[in-house]
Amino acid sequence: MGTPEFAVASLKALVNAGCNIVAVVTAPDKPAGRGLQLTESAVKKYAVANNLPVLQPEKLKSPDFIETLKKINADIQIVVAFRMLPEIVWNMPPMGTINVHGSLLPHYRGAAPINWAIINGEKETGVTTFKLKHEIDAGNILLQTTIAIQENETAGEIHDTMKEAGAELLLKTLQELAEGKIKEQKQDDLIDNSLIKHAPKIFTETCKIDFAKSTEQVHNLIRGLSPFPGAFTYIDNKIVKIFISRKEIIHHTNSIGTIISDGKTFLKFTCLDGYIHVLELQLEGKKRMKIEDFLRGNKINVGVKYNA
């Protein structure tokens, strides 16, 4: 059960390992693009290309869908980047339902674990396989693997590393479950609930850059939201998304949010304790570009505070 590209790596790993996949459940086709043509999910495209039966229920509590699952009679269900399942679905298989989650649970439960780990300046993250239960991302842990986060890595880069690591961990989990080697761990036994870091859905207000914060915090926000949905600010009253940045920690006397540029090769914003150098950005209505290309085609009012 999965929808986006992140889930394809796990499905592909199962196919390559010779697992008997009796069905693939994914989101219904949705209108997309200017022509609003129906678009298939990444998981559906892979499943169809590999002759796997596909189910696309509008509602996961639909009697028809439930009856189909019962007839399929799977031993185990695997969920990777999918919707929240009702109990009648996740509790159906005799071996339960496994979720592949992009964090080291119990930290970063929620919709955006990769983003928040980077935004919060974590030095490592990871993947967890766990058994589904009522509470979101709170089931018993099966296995985990750790992934280092480099100083300038973006959410997109960690996503690509993590989807492959998740696929490997999933196969290892299934193998050890079949052999009876895994001892489940209750998340409540690992850490006090009051200390758990969360990963809620990203909203627009989350993405707005506050240059009154430290260069480290701003840099982490930018890379934690790159390439999607993108951290943004304003230049001359136009929204600008910043995708790649470099931090420069240095004492200065400029006002917070001041734009400094030579108009040719660099553009930087003043933060609390230094500067954020913009390396790649996208002006609203334009394509993403490197800062040199942007400056070549846009005259910037320097020495003024950004238009918040």
ZAMARGU-4260 file (C-alpha; in steps of 0.2 Angstrom, whole numbers, plus 5000, padded with zeros to 4 digits):
<rodrens>
0) 5000/5000/5000 | 5008/5016/4994 | 5007/5031/4982 | 5022/5042/4979 | 5040/5038/4972
5) 5046/5035/4989 | 5035/5019/4990 | 5041/5013/4973 | 5058/5008/4980 | 5051/4996/4993
10) 5038/4989/4980 | 5053/4986/4968 | 5063/4978/4981 | 5049/4966/4986 | 5047/4961/4967
15) 5066/4958/4965 | 5066/4948/4980 | 5053/4936/4973 | 5040/4940/4986 | 5022/4935/4981
20) 5013/4951/4980 | 4994/4947/4979 | 4989/4966/4976 | 4995/4984/4976 | 4984/4997/4984
25) 4986/5015/4979 | 4977/5031/4977 | 4964/5034/4963 | 4970/5043/4947 | 4969/5061/4949
30) 4968/5076/4937 | 4984/5085/4936 | 4993/5098/4924 | 4985/5112/4914 | 4974/5099/4904
35) 4969/5091/4921 | 4972/5074/4913 | 4970/5059/4925 | 4987/5055/4931 | 4992/5038/4939
40) 5002/5037/4955 | 5021/5032/4954 | 5016/5016/4963 | 5002/5012/4951 | 5014/5015/4936
45) 5027/5003/4943 | 5013/4990/4947 | 5005/4990/4930 | 5022/4989/4921 | 5026/4973/4932
50) 5009/4965/4929 | 5004/4967/4948 | 4985/4968/4952 | 4980/4986/4957 | 4967/4992/4969
55) 4962/5010/4970 | 4948/5012/4983 | 4941/5030/4985 | 4936/5025/5003 | 4946/5013/5013
60) 4931/5008/5023 | 4921/5004/5007 | 4912/4987/5009 | 4918/4982/4992 | 4936/4986/4996
65) 4935/4977/5012 | 4927/4961/5004 | 4941/4962/4991 | 4954/4962/5004 | 4946/4947/5013
70) 4946/4937/4996 | 4964/4942/4993 | 4969/4934/5010 | 4986/4942/5012 | 4998/4935/5025
75) 5004/4953/5029 | 5002/4970/5023 | 5015/4983/5020 | 5012/5002/5020 | 5024/5015/5013
80) 5019/5033/5012 | 5000/5029/5011 | 4984/5035/5019 | 4979/5032/5037 | 4971/5014/5037
85) 4955/5010/5047 | 4957/4996/5060 | 4947/4984/5049 | 4960/4985/5036 | 4977/4985/5046
90) 4971/4972/5058 | 4965/4960/5044 | 4981/4950/5040 | 4987/4936/5052 | 5004/4944/5052
95) 4998/4961/5054 | 5002/4977/5044 | 5020/4984/5043 | 5024/5002/5040 | 5040/5009/5034
100) 5043/5026/5042 | 5056/5039/5038 | 5063/5043/5055 | 5070/5035/5070 | 5054/5032/5080
105) 5047/5037/5092 | 5055/5054/5086 | 5047/5062/5071 | 5030/5054/5070 | 5019/5062/5058
110) 5018/5068/5040 | 5034/5076/5037 | 5048/5067/5046 | 5062/5071/5034 | 5058/5089/5033
115) 5058/5092/5052 | 5073/5082/5056 | 5083/5094/5044 | 5074/5109/5050 | 5078/5105/5068
120) 5096/5103/5064 | 5098/5084/5067 | 5114/5076/5063 | 5106/5059/5059 | 5089/5052/5055
125) 5084/5034/5049 | 5071/5022/5044 | 5059/5012/5056 | 5048/4997/5052 | 5034/4995/5064
130) 5017/4986/5067 | 5002/4998/5064 | 4990/5001/5078 | 4977/5014/5082 | 4989/5029/5086
135) 4998/5036/5071 | 5016/5030/5070 | 5015/5023/5087 | 5015/5004/5085 | 5029/4992/5091
140) 5046/4995/5082 | 5053/4980/5072 | 5069/4986/5065 | 5078/5003/5062 | 5093/5009/5052
145) 5102/5025/5054 | 5106/5038/5041 | 5118/5053/5043 | 5113/5070/5038 | 5127/5080/5031
150) 5128/5099/5035 | 5122/5105/5018 | 5111/5090/5013 | 5093/5094/5007 | 5077/5085/5011
155) 5077/5079/4993 | 5094/5071/4995 | 5089/5063/5011 | 5073/5057/5003 | 5082/5048/4989
160) 5095/5040/5001 | 5081/5035/5013 | 5069/5027/5000 | 5083/5014/4996 | 5088/5012/5014
165) 5069/5009/5018 | 5068/4996/5005 | 5083/4986/5012 | 5076/4987/5029 | 5059/4981/5024
170) 5066/4966/5016 | 5077/4962/5031 | 5061/4964/5042 | 5051/4952/5032 | 5065/4939/5032
175) 5067/4940/5051 | 5049/4940/5054 | 5047/4924/5044 | 5061/4917/5054 | 5054/4922/5071
180) 5070/4933/5075 | 5062/4950/5079 | 5058/4955/5096 | 5045/4970/5095 | 5049/4985/5105
185) 5036/4996/5113 | 5039/5014/5109 | 5033/5020/5126 | 5047/5010/5133 | 5060/5020/5124
190) 5057/5038/5128 | 5046/5048/5139 | 5032/5055/5128 | 5035/5073/5133 | 5052/5072/5125
195) 5047/5066/5108 | 5050/5077/5093 | 5036/5078/5081 | 5034/5080/5062 | 5017/5088/5058
200) 5011/5093/5041 | 5021/5108/5033 | 5010/5123/5031 | 5013/5139/5021 | 5018/5149/5037
205) 5031/5136/5041 | 5040/5140/5025 | 5042/5159/5027 | 5060/5163/5032 | 5063/5173/5047
210) 5080/5182/5045 | 5079/5187/5064 | 5084/5169/5068 | 5102/5163/5067 | 5111/5158/5050
215) 5110/5140/5056 | 5092/5140/5059 | 5088/5149/5042 | 5100/5137/5033 | 5092/5122/5040
220) 5074/5128/5036 | 5080/5131/5018 | 5087/5114/5015 | 5074/5106/5025 | 5061/5112/5013
225) 5071/5109/4997 | 5065/5105/4984 | 5047/5105/4990 | 5038/5115/4996 | 5052/5127/4997
230) 5057/5141/5010 | 5052/5158/5004 | 5055/5176/5006 | 5051/5192/4996 | 5062/5203/4985
235) 5053/5218/4978 | 5036/5212/4984 | 5038/5196/4974 | 5039/5179/4982 | 5056/5170/4980
240) 5059/5152/4985 | 5077/5148/4990 | 5082/5130/4987 | 5101/5130/4990 | 5110/5142/5002
245) 5127/5144/5011 | 5129/5151/5029 | 5142/5163/5034 | 5143/5166/5053 | 5151/5183/5055
250) 5148/5199/5066 | 5140/5213/5056 | 5130/5229/5059 | 5117/5228/5046 | 5099/5227/5049
255) 5091/5210/5049 | 5084/5205/5032 | 5095/5217/5022 | 5099/5212/5005 | 5118/5213/5000
260) 5123/5209/4982 | 5136/5214/4969 | 5122/5212/4956 | 5132/5199/4947 | 5139/5184/4957
265) 5131/5184/4974 | 5116/5189/4984 | 5115/5187/5003 | 5102/5191/5017 | 5107/5197/5034
270) 5103/5186/5049 | 5105/5187/5067 | 5123/5181/5067 | 5129/5182/5049 | 5123/5180/5032
275) 5113/5167/5021 | 5121/5167/5004 | 5107/5162/4991 | 5114/5149/4978 | 5098/5143/4969
280) 5081/5151/4969 | 5065/5153/4960 | 5056/5170/4957 | 5037/5168/4957 | 5031/5164/4939
285) 5049/5159/4934 | 5060/5144/4933 | 5072/5138/4946 | 5090/5145/4943 | 5107/5148/4950
290) 5110/5165/4958 | 5122/5171/4944 | 5108/5168/4931 | 5095/5176/4942 | 5106/5192/4944
295) 5110/5193/4926 | 5091/5195/4922 | 5085/5204/4937 | 5090/5221/4945 | 5090/5220/4964
300) 5088/5235/4976 | 5102/5231/4987 | 5105/5238/5005 | 5086/5238/5009 | 5077/5226/5020
305) 5067/5213/5012 | 5048/5216/5009 | 5039/5204/5022
</rodrens>
